[in-house]
Amino acid sequence: LSFSKSRWWNELLLASNANVGGPTTAAGMASAKGWRSLVVPAILIGVLGYSVATFISVVLGKLVLARMMPV
């Protein structure tokens, strides 16, 4: 049983790379591995990760600053 031959394993590896490294490294990995059909989804998942992480960090930053500097 070889996991590297199945498409879901490739997608899982690429999604993990997109979440950790962002869209640039995920697109580079997809291109290097020859997964041409997964380049655009990798970029989209990486950008989605950036937007979600930015929103969460702004909210957490406001909460931390509110505790540090009470009015």
mmCIF file as Biopython writes it, N, C-alpha, C and O atoms, coordinates in Angstrom:
data_model
#
loop_
_atom_site.group_PDB
_atom_site.id
_atom_site.type_symbol
_atom_site.label_atom_id
_atom_site.label_alt_id
_atom_site.label_comp_id
_atom_site.label_asym_id
_atom_site.label_entity_id
_atom_site.label_seq_id
_atom_site.pdbx_PDB_ins_code
_atom_site.Cartn_x
_atom_site.Cartn_y
_atom_site.Cartn_z
_atom_site.occupancy
_atom_site.B_iso_or_equiv
_atom_site.auth_seq_id
_atom_site.auth_asym_id
_atom_site.pdbx_PDB_model_num
ATOM 1   N N  . LEU A ? 1  ? 0.856   -1.182 0.000   1.0 0.0 1  A 1 
ATOM 2   C CA . LEU A ? 1  ? 0.000   0.000  0.000   1.0 0.0 1  A 1 
ATOM 3   C C  . LEU A ? 1  ? 0.897   1.238  0.000   1.0 0.0 1  A 1 
ATOM 4   O O  . LEU A ? 1  ? 1.637   1.489  0.951   1.0 0.0 1  A 1 
ATOM 5   N N  . SER A ? 2  ? 0.814   1.988  -1.064  1.0 0.0 2  A 1 
ATOM 6   C CA . SER A ? 2  ? 1.649   3.178  -1.198  1.0 0.0 2  A 1 
ATOM 7   C C  . SER A ? 2  ? 0.778   4.420  -1.129  1.0 0.0 2  A 1 
ATOM 8   O O  . SER A ? 2  ? -0.074  4.636  -1.991  1.0 0.0 2  A 1 
ATOM 9   N N  . PHE A ? 3  ? 0.991   5.238  -0.104  1.0 0.0 3  A 1 
ATOM 10  C CA . PHE A ? 3  ? 0.191   6.437  0.057   1.0 0.0 3  A 1 
ATOM 11  C C  . PHE A ? 3  ? 0.573   7.528  -0.943  1.0 0.0 3  A 1 
ATOM 12  O O  . PHE A ? 3  ? -0.259  8.373  -1.277  1.0 0.0 3  A 1 
ATOM 13  N N  . SER A ? 4  ? 1.792   7.524  -1.415  1.0 0.0 4  A 1 
ATOM 14  C CA . SER A ? 4  ? 2.243   8.603  -2.293  1.0 0.0 4  A 1 
ATOM 15  C C  . SER A ? 4  ? 1.589   8.546  -3.667  1.0 0.0 4  A 1 
ATOM 16  O O  . SER A ? 4  ? 1.636   9.532  -4.402  1.0 0.0 4  A 1 
ATOM 17  N N  . LYS A ? 5  ? 0.990   7.441  -4.029  1.0 0.0 5  A 1 
ATOM 18  C CA . LYS A ? 5  ? 0.374   7.308  -5.339  1.0 0.0 5  A 1 
ATOM 19  C C  . LYS A ? 5  ? -1.078  7.797  -5.363  1.0 0.0 5  A 1 
ATOM 20  O O  . LYS A ? 5  ? -1.626  8.016  -6.443  1.0 0.0 5  A 1 
ATOM 21  N N  . SER A ? 6  ? -1.699  7.969  -4.224  1.0 0.0 6  A 1 
ATOM 22  C CA . SER A ? 6  ? -3.104  8.364  -4.218  1.0 0.0 6  A 1 
ATOM 23  C C  . SER A ? 6  ? -3.243  9.889  -4.203  1.0 0.0 6  A 1 
ATOM 24  O O  . SER A ? 6  ? -2.424  10.596 -3.616  1.0 0.0 6  A 1 
ATOM 25  N N  . ARG A ? 7  ? -4.283  10.370 -4.854  1.0 0.0 7  A 1 
ATOM 26  C CA . ARG A ? 7  ? -4.488  11.810 -4.992  1.0 0.0 7  A 1 
ATOM 27  C C  . ARG A ? 7  ? -4.792  12.480 -3.646  1.0 0.0 7  A 1 
ATOM 28  O O  . ARG A ? 7  ? -4.341  13.598 -3.398  1.0 0.0 7  A 1 
ATOM 29  N N  . TRP A ? 8  ? -5.547  11.810 -2.782  1.0 0.0 8  A 1 
ATOM 30  C CA . TRP A ? 8  ? -5.900  12.445 -1.503  1.0 0.0 8  A 1 
ATOM 31  C C  . TRP A ? 8  ? -4.660  12.678 -0.652  1.0 0.0 8  A 1 
ATOM 32  O O  . TRP A ? 8  ? -4.597  13.651 0.098   1.0 0.0 8  A 1 
ATOM 33  N N  . TRP A ? 9  ? -3.677  11.795 -0.761  1.0 0.0 9  A 1 
ATOM 34  C CA . TRP A ? 9  ? -2.449  11.988 -0.006  1.0 0.0 9  A 1 
ATOM 35  C C  . TRP A ? 9  ? -1.686  13.199 -0.529  1.0 0.0 9  A 1 
ATOM 36  O O  . TRP A ? 9  ? -1.135  13.974 0.252   1.0 0.0 9  A 1 
ATOM 37  N N  . ASN A ? 10 ? -1.656  13.362 -1.851  1.0 0.0 10 A 1 
ATOM 38  C CA . ASN A ? 10 ? -1.006  14.521 -2.451  1.0 0.0 10 A 1 
ATOM 39  C C  . ASN A ? 10 ? -1.698  15.812 -2.012  1.0 0.0 10 A 1 
ATOM 40  O O  . ASN A ? 10 ? -1.041  16.803 -1.693  1.0 0.0 10 A 1 
ATOM 41  N N  . GLU A ? 11 ? -3.028  15.786 -2.001  1.0 0.0 11 A 1 
ATOM 42  C CA . GLU A ? 11 ? -3.778  16.964 -1.566  1.0 0.0 11 A 1 
ATOM 43  C C  . GLU A ? 11 ? -3.532  17.272 -0.097  1.0 0.0 11 A 1 
ATOM 44  O O  . GLU A ? 11 ? -3.430  18.438 0.284   1.0 0.0 11 A 1 
ATOM 45  N N  . LEU A ? 12 ? -3.436  16.249 0.719   1.0 0.0 12 A 1 
ATOM 46  C CA . LEU A ? 12 ? -3.180  16.439 2.146   1.0 0.0 12 A 1 
ATOM 47  C C  . LEU A ? 12 ? -1.795  17.040 2.376   1.0 0.0 12 A 1 
ATOM 48  O O  . LEU A ? 12 ? -1.640  17.953 3.187   1.0 0.0 12 A 1 
ATOM 49  N N  . LEU A ? 13 ? -0.798  16.534 1.672   1.0 0.0 13 A 1 
ATOM 50  C CA . LEU A ? 13 ? 0.549   17.089 1.795   1.0 0.0 13 A 1 
ATOM 51  C C  . LEU A ? 13 ? 0.596   18.535 1.339   1.0 0.0 13 A 1 
ATOM 52  O O  . LEU A ? 13 ? 1.241   19.375 1.967   1.0 0.0 13 A 1 
ATOM 53  N N  . LEU A ? 14 ? -0.086  18.817 0.251   1.0 0.0 14 A 1 
ATOM 54  C CA . LEU A ? 14 ? -0.077  20.166 -0.289  1.0 0.0 14 A 1 
ATOM 55  C C  . LEU A ? 14 ? -0.850  21.137 0.615   1.0 0.0 14 A 1 
ATOM 56  O O  . LEU A ? 14 ? -0.427  22.279 0.792   1.0 0.0 14 A 1 
ATOM 57  N N  . ALA A ? 15 ? -1.964  20.698 1.180   1.0 0.0 15 A 1 
ATOM 58  C CA . ALA A ? 15 ? -2.714  21.553 2.100   1.0 0.0 15 A 1 
ATOM 59  C C  . ALA A ? 15 ? -1.902  21.850 3.358   1.0 0.0 15 A 1 
ATOM 60  O O  . ALA A ? 15 ? -1.943  22.963 3.881   1.0 0.0 15 A 1 
ATOM 61  N N  . SER A ? 16 ? -1.174  20.861 3.836   1.0 0.0 16 A 1 
ATOM 62  C CA . SER A ? 16 ? -0.313  21.077 5.002   1.0 0.0 16 A 1 
ATOM 63  C C  . SER A ? 16 ? 0.773   22.099 4.684   1.0 0.0 16 A 1 
ATOM 64  O O  . SER A ? 16 ? 1.065   22.978 5.495   1.0 0.0 16 A 1 
ATOM 65  N N  . ASN A ? 17 ? 1.362   21.978 3.514   1.0 0.0 17 A 1 
ATOM 66  C CA . ASN A ? 17 ? 2.385   22.926 3.091   1.0 0.0 17 A 1 
ATOM 67  C C  . ASN A ? 17 ? 1.793   24.322 2.942   1.0 0.0 17 A 1 
ATOM 68  O O  . ASN A ? 17 ? 2.429   25.302 3.329   1.0 0.0 17 A 1 
ATOM 69  N N  . ALA A ? 18 ? 0.597   24.430 2.394   1.0 0.0 18 A 1 
ATOM 70  C CA . ALA A ? 18 ? -0.041  25.736 2.212   1.0 0.0 18 A 1 
ATOM 71  C C  . ALA A ? 18 ? -0.337  26.391 3.554   1.0 0.0 18 A 1 
ATOM 72  O O  . ALA A ? 18 ? -0.212  27.608 3.688   1.0 0.0 18 A 1 
ATOM 73  N N  . ASN A ? 19 ? -0.726  25.604 4.543   1.0 0.0 19 A 1 
ATOM 74  C CA . ASN A ? 19 ? -1.032  26.160 5.862   1.0 0.0 19 A 1 
ATOM 75  C C  . ASN A ? 19 ? 0.221   26.592 6.606   1.0 0.0 19 A 1 
ATOM 76  O O  . ASN A ? 19 ? 0.184   27.566 7.357   1.0 0.0 19 A 1 
ATOM 77  N N  . VAL A ? 20 ? 1.305   25.900 6.415   1.0 0.0 20 A 1 
ATOM 78  C CA . VAL A ? 20 ? 2.537   26.236 7.125   1.0 0.0 20 A 1 
ATOM 79  C C  . VAL A ? 20 ? 3.351   27.288 6.373   1.0 0.0 20 A 1 
ATOM 80  O O  . VAL A ? 20 ? 3.810   28.263 6.967   1.0 0.0 20 A 1 
ATOM 81  N N  . GLY A ? 21 ? 3.528   27.090 5.078   1.0 0.0 21 A 1 
ATOM 82  C CA . GLY A ? 21 ? 4.422   27.944 4.309   1.0 0.0 21 A 1 
ATOM 83  C C  . GLY A ? 21 ? 3.762   29.024 3.487   1.0 0.0 21 A 1 
ATOM 84  O O  . GLY A ? 21 ? 4.432   29.940 3.010   1.0 0.0 21 A 1 
ATOM 85  N N  . GLY A ? 22 ? 2.459   28.931 3.314   1.0 0.0 22 A 1 
ATOM 86  C CA . GLY A ? 22 ? 1.760   29.926 2.522   1.0 0.0 22 A 1 
ATOM 87  C C  . GLY A ? 22 ? 1.613   29.513 1.071   1.0 0.0 22 A 1 
ATOM 88  O O  . GLY A ? 22 ? 2.046   28.431 0.675   1.0 0.0 22 A 1 
ATOM 89  N N  . PRO A ? 23 ? 0.999   30.381 0.283   1.0 0.0 23 A 1 
ATOM 90  C CA . PRO A ? 23 ? 0.708   30.020 -1.113  1.0 0.0 23 A 1 
ATOM 91  C C  . PRO A ? 23 ? 1.949   29.872 -1.981  1.0 0.0 23 A 1 
ATOM 92  O O  . PRO A ? 23 ? 1.946   29.081 -2.925  1.0 0.0 23 A 1 
ATOM 93  N N  . THR A ? 24 ? 2.989   30.602 -1.688  1.0 0.0 24 A 1 
ATOM 94  C CA . THR A ? 24 ? 4.174   30.547 -2.531  1.0 0.0 24 A 1 
ATOM 95  C C  . THR A ? 24 ? 4.854   29.188 -2.454  1.0 0.0 24 A 1 
ATOM 96  O O  . THR A ? 24 ? 5.180   28.598 -3.484  1.0 0.0 24 A 1 
ATOM 97  N N  . THR A ? 25 ? 5.070   28.693 -1.255  1.0 0.0 25 A 1 
ATOM 98  C CA . THR A ? 25 ? 5.739   27.400 -1.122  1.0 0.0 25 A 1 
ATOM 99  C C  . THR A ? 25 ? 4.839   26.261 -1.578  1.0 0.0 25 A 1 
ATOM 100 O O  . THR A ? 25 ? 5.329   25.266 -2.113  1.0 0.0 25 A 1 
ATOM 101 N N  . ALA A ? 26 ? 3.532   26.390 -1.374  1.0 0.0 26 A 1 
ATOM 102 C CA . ALA A ? 26 ? 2.622   25.338 -1.821  1.0 0.0 26 A 1 
ATOM 103 C C  . ALA A ? 26 ? 2.587   25.247 -3.342  1.0 0.0 26 A 1 
ATOM 104 O O  . ALA A ? 26 ? 2.576   24.151 -3.900  1.0 0.0 26 A 1 
ATOM 105 N N  . ALA A ? 27 ? 2.572   26.398 -4.012  1.0 0.0 27 A 1 
ATOM 106 C CA . ALA A ? 27 ? 2.600   26.389 -5.475  1.0 0.0 27 A 1 
ATOM 107 C C  . ALA A ? 27 ? 3.929   25.841 -5.985  1.0 0.0 27 A 1 
ATOM 108 O O  . ALA A ? 27 ? 3.964   25.112 -6.975  1.0 0.0 27 A 1 
ATOM 109 N N  . GLY A ? 28 ? 5.008   26.189 -5.316  1.0 0.0 28 A 1 
ATOM 110 C CA . GLY A ? 28 ? 6.311   25.652 -5.694  1.0 0.0 28 A 1 
ATOM 111 C C  . GLY A ? 28 ? 6.393   24.149 -5.516  1.0 0.0 28 A 1 
ATOM 112 O O  . GLY A ? 28 ? 6.969   23.451 -6.349  1.0 0.0 28 A 1 
ATOM 113 N N  . MET A ? 29 ? 5.819   23.650 -4.434  1.0 0.0 29 A 1 
ATOM 114 C CA . MET A ? 29 ? 5.819   22.206 -4.200  1.0 0.0 29 A 1 
ATOM 115 C C  . MET A ? 29 ? 4.989   21.489 -5.251  1.0 0.0 29 A 1 
ATOM 116 O O  . MET A ? 29 ? 5.406   20.459 -5.782  1.0 0.0 29 A 1 
ATOM 117 N N  . ALA A ? 30 ? 3.815   22.030 -5.553  1.0 0.0 30 A 1 
ATOM 118 C CA . ALA A ? 30 ? 2.948   21.406 -6.561  1.0 0.0 30 A 1 
ATOM 119 C C  . ALA A ? 30 ? 3.631   21.374 -7.929  1.0 0.0 30 A 1 
ATOM 120 O O  . ALA A ? 30 ? 3.545   20.378 -8.647  1.0 0.0 30 A 1 
ATOM 121 N N  . SER A ? 31 ? 4.296   22.449 -8.279  1.0 0.0 31 A 1 
ATOM 122 C CA . SER A ? 31 ? 5.004   22.489 -9.560  1.0 0.0 31 A 1 
ATOM 123 C C  . SER A ? 31 ? 6.180   21.517 -9.582  1.0 0.0 31 A 1 
ATOM 124 O O  . SER A ? 31 ? 6.399   20.820 -10.573 1.0 0.0 31 A 1 
ATOM 125 N N  . ALA A ? 32 ? 6.928   21.476 -8.494  1.0 0.0 32 A 1 
ATOM 126 C CA . ALA A ? 32 ? 8.096   20.604 -8.439  1.0 0.0 32 A 1 
ATOM 127 C C  . ALA A ? 32 ? 7.717   19.126 -8.484  1.0 0.0 32 A 1 
ATOM 128 O O  . ALA A ? 32 ? 8.439   18.311 -9.058  1.0 0.0 32 A 1 
ATOM 129 N N  . LYS A ? 33 ? 6.594   18.789 -7.884  1.0 0.0 33 A 1 
ATOM 130 C CA . LYS A ? 33 ? 6.143   17.395 -7.872  1.0 0.0 33 A 1 
ATOM 131 C C  . LYS A ? 33 ? 5.412   17.006 -9.145  1.0 0.0 33 A 1 
ATOM 132 O O  . LYS A ? 33 ? 5.126   15.828 -9.362  1.0 0.0 33 A 1 
ATOM 133 N N  . GLY A ? 34 ? 5.103   17.998 -10.000 1.0 0.0 34 A 1 
ATOM 134 C CA . GLY A ? 34 ? 4.390   17.698 -11.238 1.0 0.0 34 A 1 
ATOM 135 C C  . GLY A ? 34 ? 2.885   17.623 -11.077 1.0 0.0 34 A 1 
ATOM 136 O O  . GLY A ? 34 ? 2.196   17.073 -11.934 1.0 0.0 34 A 1 
ATOM 137 N N  . TRP A ? 35 ? 2.371   18.169 -9.991  1.0 0.0 35 A 1 
ATOM 138 C CA . TRP A ? 35 ? 0.933   18.162 -9.743  1.0 0.0 35 A 1 
ATOM 139 C C  . TRP A ? 35 ? 0.337   19.448 -10.303 1.0 0.0 35 A 1 
ATOM 140 O O  . TRP A ? 35 ? -0.103  20.311 -9.542  1.0 0.0 35 A 1 
ATOM 141 N N  . ARG A ? 36 ? 0.319   19.581 -11.607 1.0 0.0 36 A 1 
ATOM 142 C CA . ARG A ? 36 ? -0.108  20.821 -12.268 1.0 0.0 36 A 1 
ATOM 143 C C  . ARG A ? 36 ? -1.547  21.197 -11.934 1.0 0.0 36 A 1 
ATOM 144 O O  . ARG A ? 36 ? -1.866  22.382 -11.837 1.0 0.0 36 A 1 
ATOM 145 N N  . SER A ? 37 ? -2.411  20.216 -11.759 1.0 0.0 37 A 1 
ATOM 146 C CA . SER A ? 37 ? -3.819  20.518 -11.469 1.0 0.0 37 A 1 
ATOM 147 C C  . SER A ? 37 ? -4.024  21.020 -10.041 1.0 0.0 37 A 1 
ATOM 148 O O  . SER A ? 37 ? -5.108  21.500 -9.711  1.0 0.0 37 A 1 
ATOM 149 N N  . LEU A ? 38 ? -3.014  20.918 -9.198  1.0 0.0 38 A 1 
ATOM 150 C CA . LEU A ? 38 ? -3.144  21.336 -7.800  1.0 0.0 38 A 1 
ATOM 151 C C  . LEU A ? 38 ? -2.466  22.669 -7.498  1.0 0.0 38 A 1 
ATOM 152 O O  . LEU A ? 38 ? -2.459  23.108 -6.348  1.0 0.0 38 A 1 
ATOM 153 N N  . VAL A ? 39 ? -1.896  23.319 -8.514  1.0 0.0 39 A 1 
ATOM 154 C CA . VAL A ? 39 ? -1.196  24.585 -8.270  1.0 0.0 39 A 1 
ATOM 155 C C  . VAL A ? 39 ? -2.180  25.667 -7.841  1.0 0.0 39 A 1 
ATOM 156 O O  . VAL A ? 39 ? -1.961  26.330 -6.827  1.0 0.0 39 A 1 
ATOM 157 N N  . VAL A ? 40 ? -3.260  25.857 -8.596  1.0 0.0 40 A 1 
ATOM 158 C CA . VAL A ? 40 ? -4.226  26.908 -8.260  1.0 0.0 40 A 1 
ATOM 159 C C  . VAL A ? 40 ? -4.929  26.634 -6.926  1.0 0.0 40 A 1 
ATOM 160 O O  . VAL A ? 40 ? -5.048  27.557 -6.119  1.0 0.0 40 A 1 
ATOM 161 N N  . PRO A ? 41 ? -5.401  25.405 -6.655  1.0 0.0 41 A 1 
ATOM 162 C CA . PRO A ? 41 ? -5.974  25.152 -5.325  1.0 0.0 41 A 1 
ATOM 163 C C  . PRO A ? 41 ? -4.993  25.404 -4.181  1.0 0.0 41 A 1 
ATOM 164 O O  . PRO A ? 41 ? -5.392  25.863 -3.111  1.0 0.0 41 A 1 
ATOM 165 N N  . ALA A ? 42 ? -3.713  25.105 -4.403  1.0 0.0 42 A 1 
ATOM 166 C CA . ALA A ? 42 ? -2.709  25.355 -3.362  1.0 0.0 42 A 1 
ATOM 167 C C  . ALA A ? 42 ? -2.584  26.845 -3.081  1.0 0.0 42 A 1 
ATOM 168 O O  . ALA A ? 42 ? -2.481  27.258 -1.926  1.0 0.0 42 A 1 
ATOM 169 N N  . ILE A ? 43 ? -2.593  27.648 -4.133  1.0 0.0 43 A 1 
ATOM 170 C CA . ILE A ? 43 ? -2.518  29.103 -3.951  1.0 0.0 43 A 1 
ATOM 171 C C  . ILE A ? 43 ? -3.753  29.612 -3.222  1.0 0.0 43 A 1 
ATOM 172 O O  . ILE A ? 43 ? -3.648  30.445 -2.322  1.0 0.0 43 A 1 
ATOM 173 N N  . LEU A ? 44 ? -4.920  29.114 -3.607  1.0 0.0 44 A 1 
ATOM 174 C CA . LEU A ? 44 ? -6.163  29.568 -2.965  1.0 0.0 44 A 1 
ATOM 175 C C  . LEU A ? 44 ? -6.209  29.184 -1.489  1.0 0.0 44 A 1 
ATOM 176 O O  . LEU A ? 44 ? -6.628  29.988 -0.657  1.0 0.0 44 A 1 
ATOM 177 N N  . ILE A ? 45 ? -5.788  27.982 -1.156  1.0 0.0 45 A 1 
ATOM 178 C CA . ILE A ? 45 ? -5.780  27.558 0.250   1.0 0.0 45 A 1 
ATOM 179 C C  . ILE A ? 45 ? -4.782  28.376 1.055   1.0 0.0 45 A 1 
ATOM 180 O O  . ILE A ? 45 ? -5.056  28.735 2.200   1.0 0.0 45 A 1 
ATOM 181 N N  . GLY A ? 46 ? -3.631  28.674 0.470   1.0 0.0 46 A 1 
ATOM 182 C CA . GLY A ? 46 ? -2.644  29.499 1.165   1.0 0.0 46 A 1 
ATOM 183 C C  . GLY A ? 46 ? -3.146  30.905 1.432   1.0 0.0 46 A 1 
ATOM 184 O O  . GLY A ? 46 ? -2.928  31.447 2.516   1.0 0.0 46 A 1 
ATOM 185 N N  . VAL A ? 47 ? -3.816  31.502 0.455   1.0 0.0 47 A 1 
ATOM 186 C CA . VAL A ? 47 ? -4.367  32.854 0.637   1.0 0.0 47 A 1 
ATOM 187 C C  . VAL A ? 47 ? -5.506  32.827 1.653   1.0 0.0 47 A 1 
ATOM 188 O O  . VAL A ? 47 ? -5.638  33.745 2.462   1.0 0.0 47 A 1 
ATOM 189 N N  . LEU A ? 48 ? -6.326  31.783 1.615   1.0 0.0 48 A 1 
ATOM 190 C CA . LEU A ? 48 ? -7.393  31.648 2.609   1.0 0.0 48 A 1 
ATOM 191 C C  . LEU A ? 48 ? -6.804  31.542 4.014   1.0 0.0 48 A 1 
ATOM 192 O O  . LEU A ? 48 ? -7.335  32.126 4.958   1.0 0.0 48 A 1 
ATOM 193 N N  . GLY A ? 49 ? -5.710  30.799 4.151   1.0 0.0 49 A 1 
ATOM 194 C CA . GLY A ? 49 ? -5.039  30.694 5.452   1.0 0.0 49 A 1 
ATOM 195 C C  . GLY A ? 49 ? -4.512  32.030 5.927   1.0 0.0 49 A 1 
ATOM 196 O O  . GLY A ? 49 ? -4.613  32.351 7.111   1.0 0.0 49 A 1 
ATOM 197 N N  . TYR A ? 50 ? -3.940  32.826 5.006   1.0 0.0 50 A 1 
ATOM 198 C CA . TYR A ? 50 ? -3.478  34.165 5.375   1.0 0.0 50 A 1 
ATOM 199 C C  . TYR A ? 50 ? -4.628  35.030 5.871   1.0 0.0 50 A 1 
ATOM 200 O O  . TYR A ? 50 ? -4.498  35.712 6.888   1.0 0.0 50 A 1 
ATOM 201 N N  . SER A ? 51 ? -5.757  35.008 5.158   1.0 0.0 51 A 1 
ATOM 202 C CA . SER A ? 51 ? -6.872  35.882 5.533   1.0 0.0 51 A 1 
ATOM 203 C C  . SER A ? 51 ? -7.496  35.466 6.865   1.0 0.0 51 A 1 
ATOM 204 O O  . SER A ? 51 ? -7.846  36.324 7.676   1.0 0.0 51 A 1 
ATOM 205 N N  . VAL A ? 52 ? -7.636  34.182 7.095   1.0 0.0 52 A 1 
ATOM 206 C CA . VAL A ? 52 ? -8.200  33.713 8.365   1.0 0.0 52 A 1 
ATOM 207 C C  . VAL A ? 52 ? -7.237  34.028 9.516   1.0 0.0 52 A 1 
ATOM 208 O O  . VAL A ? 52 ? -7.667  34.490 10.573  1.0 0.0 52 A 1 
ATOM 209 N N  . ALA A ? 53 ? -5.953  33.781 9.318   1.0 0.0 53 A 1 
ATOM 210 C CA . ALA A ? 53 ? -4.974  34.045 10.373  1.0 0.0 53 A 1 
ATOM 211 C C  . ALA A ? 53 ? -4.876  35.535 10.683  1.0 0.0 53 A 1 
ATOM 212 O O  . ALA A ? 53 ? -4.692  35.911 11.841  1.0 0.0 53 A 1 
ATOM 213 N N  . THR A ? 54 ? -4.997  36.385 9.670   1.0 0.0 54 A 1 
ATOM 214 C CA . THR A ? 54 ? -4.958  37.831 9.905   1.0 0.0 54 A 1 
ATOM 215 C C  . THR A ? 54 ? -6.141  38.270 10.748  1.0 0.0 54 A 1 
ATOM 216 O O  . THR A ? 54 ? -5.976  39.045 11.690  1.0 0.0 54 A 1 
ATOM 217 N N  . PHE A ? 55 ? -7.328  37.787 10.425  1.0 0.0 55 A 1 
ATOM 218 C CA . PHE A ? 55 ? -8.518  38.137 11.201  1.0 0.0 55 A 1 
ATOM 219 C C  . PHE A ? 55 ? -8.380  37.684 12.649  1.0 0.0 55 A 1 
ATOM 220 O O  . PHE A ? 55 ? -8.666  38.448 13.570  1.0 0.0 55 A 1 
ATOM 221 N N  . ILE A ? 56 ? -7.947  36.453 12.851  1.0 0.0 56 A 1 
ATOM 222 C CA . ILE A ? 56 ? -7.801  35.928 14.215  1.0 0.0 56 A 1 
ATOM 223 C C  . ILE A ? 56 ? -6.744  36.710 14.989  1.0 0.0 56 A 1 
ATOM 224 O O  . ILE A ? 56 ? -6.940  37.004 16.168  1.0 0.0 56 A 1 
ATOM 225 N N  . SER A ? 57 ? -5.634  37.048 14.351  1.0 0.0 57 A 1 
ATOM 226 C CA . SER A ? 57 ? -4.585  37.775 15.064  1.0 0.0 57 A 1 
ATOM 227 C C  . SER A ? 57 ? -4.991  39.200 15.410  1.0 0.0 57 A 1 
ATOM 228 O O  . SER A ? 57 ? -4.568  39.722 16.442  1.0 0.0 57 A 1 
ATOM 229 N N  . VAL A ? 58 ? -5.798  39.841 14.574  1.0 0.0 58 A 1 
ATOM 230 C CA . VAL A ? 58 ? -6.280  41.183 14.902  1.0 0.0 58 A 1 
ATOM 231 C C  . VAL A ? 58 ? -7.206  41.125 16.111  1.0 0.0 58 A 1 
ATOM 232 O O  . VAL A ? 58 ? -7.108  41.960 17.009  1.0 0.0 58 A 1 
ATOM 233 N N  . VAL A ? 59 ? -8.097  40.153 16.138  1.0 0.0 59 A 1 
ATOM 234 C CA . VAL A ? 59 ? -9.012  40.012 17.274  1.0 0.0 59 A 1 
ATOM 235 C C  . VAL A ? 59 ? -8.236  39.700 18.550  1.0 0.0 59 A 1 
ATOM 236 O O  . VAL A ? 59 ? -8.479  40.316 19.587  1.0 0.0 59 A 1 
ATOM 237 N N  . LEU A ? 60 ? -7.311  38.758 18.484  1.0 0.0 60 A 1 
ATOM 238 C CA . LEU A ? 60 ? -6.525  38.432 19.676  1.0 0.0 60 A 1 
ATOM 239 C C  . LEU A ? 60 ? -5.654  39.601 20.119  1.0 0.0 60 A 1 
ATOM 240 O O  . LEU A ? 60 ? -5.488  39.828 21.317  1.0 0.0 60 A 1 
ATOM 241 N N  . GLY A ? 61 ? -5.101  40.341 19.172  1.0 0.0 61 A 1 
ATOM 242 C CA . GLY A ? 61 ? -4.301  41.512 19.515  1.0 0.0 61 A 1 
ATOM 243 C C  . GLY A ? 61 ? -5.114  42.560 20.249  1.0 0.0 61 A 1 
ATOM 244 O O  . GLY A ? 61 ? -4.642  43.156 21.217  1.0 0.0 61 A 1 
ATOM 245 N N  . LYS A ? 62 ? -6.339  42.784 19.787  1.0 0.0 62 A 1 
ATOM 246 C CA . LYS A ? 62 ? -7.197  43.749 20.475  1.0 0.0 62 A 1 
ATOM 247 C C  . LYS A ? 62 ? -7.538  43.282 21.888  1.0 0.0 62 A 1 
ATOM 248 O O  . LYS A ? 62 ? -7.581  44.085 22.820  1.0 0.0 62 A 1 
ATOM 249 N N  . LEU A ? 63 ? -7.780  41.979 22.041  1.0 0.0 63 A 1 
ATOM 250 C CA . LEU A ? 63 ? -8.089  41.454 23.375  1.0 0.0 63 A 1 
ATOM 251 C C  . LEU A ? 63 ? -6.890  41.603 24.316  1.0 0.0 63 A 1 
ATOM 252 O O  . LEU A ? 63 ? -7.058  41.975 25.477  1.0 0.0 63 A 1 
ATOM 253 N N  . VAL A ? 64 ? -5.716  41.322 23.834  1.0 0.0 64 A 1 
ATOM 254 C CA . VAL A ? 64 ? -4.518  41.433 24.667  1.0 0.0 64 A 1 
ATOM 255 C C  . VAL A ? 64 ? -4.260  42.891 25.037  1.0 0.0 64 A 1 
ATOM 256 O O  . VAL A ? 64 ? -3.971  43.198 26.194  1.0 0.0 64 A 1 
ATOM 257 N N  . LEU A ? 65 ? -4.364  43.787 24.062  1.0 0.0 65 A 1 
ATOM 258 C CA . LEU A ? 65 ? -4.141  45.204 24.345  1.0 0.0 65 A 1 
ATOM 259 C C  . LEU A ? 65 ? -5.192  45.757 25.305  1.0 0.0 65 A 1 
ATOM 260 O O  . LEU A ? 65 ? -4.886  46.616 26.132  1.0 0.0 65 A 1 
ATOM 261 N N  . ALA A ? 66 ? -6.429  45.269 25.197  1.0 0.0 66 A 1 
ATOM 262 C CA . ALA A ? 66 ? -7.471  45.728 26.108  1.0 0.0 66 A 1 
ATOM 263 C C  . ALA A ? 66 ? -7.160  45.318 27.546  1.0 0.0 66 A 1 
ATOM 264 O O  . ALA A ? 66 ? -7.472  46.059 28.477  1.0 0.0 66 A 1 
ATOM 265 N N  . ARG A ? 67 ? -6.560  44.170 27.735  1.0 0.0 67 A 1 
ATOM 266 C CA . ARG A ? 67 ? -6.187  43.739 29.088  1.0 0.0 67 A 1 
ATOM 267 C C  . ARG A ? 67 ? -4.964  44.460 29.612  1.0 0.0 67 A 1 
ATOM 268 O O  . ARG A ? 67 ? -4.841  44.682 30.816  1.0 0.0 67 A 1 
ATOM 269 N N  . MET A ? 68 ? -4.056  44.829 28.719  1.0 0.0 68 A 1 
ATOM 270 C CA . MET A ? 68 ? -2.829  45.491 29.149  1.0 0.0 68 A 1 
ATOM 271 C C  . MET A ? 68 ? -3.059  46.972 29.470  1.0 0.0 68 A 1 
ATOM 272 O O  . MET A ? 68 ? -2.392  47.523 30.346  1.0 0.0 68 A 1 
ATOM 273 N N  . MET A ? 69 ? -3.984  47.610 28.779  1.0 0.0 69 A 1 
ATOM 274 C CA . MET A ? 69 ? -4.201  49.042 28.958  1.0 0.0 69 A 1 
ATOM 275 C C  . MET A ? 69 ? -5.670  49.319 29.265  1.0 0.0 69 A 1 
ATOM 276 O O  . MET A ? 69 ? -6.410  49.777 28.394  1.0 0.0 69 A 1 
ATOM 277 N N  . PRO A ? 70 ? -6.095  49.043 30.502  1.0 0.0 70 A 1 
ATOM 278 C CA . PRO A ? 70 ? -7.493  49.288 30.843  1.0 0.0 70 A 1 
ATOM 279 C C  . PRO A ? 70 ? -7.790  50.792 30.855  1.0 0.0 70 A 1 
ATOM 280 O O  . PRO A ? 70 ? -6.949  51.611 31.223  1.0 0.0 70 A 1 
ATOM 281 N N  . VAL A ? 71 ? -8.991  51.115 30.447  1.0 0.0 71 A 1 
ATOM 282 C CA . VAL A ? 71 ? -9.382  52.531 30.367  1.0 0.0 71 A 1 
ATOM 283 C C  . VAL A ? 71 ? -10.153 52.942 31.599  1.0 0.0 71 A 1 
ATOM 284 O O  . VAL A ? 71 ? -10.566 54.097 31.712  1.0 0.0 71 A 1 
#
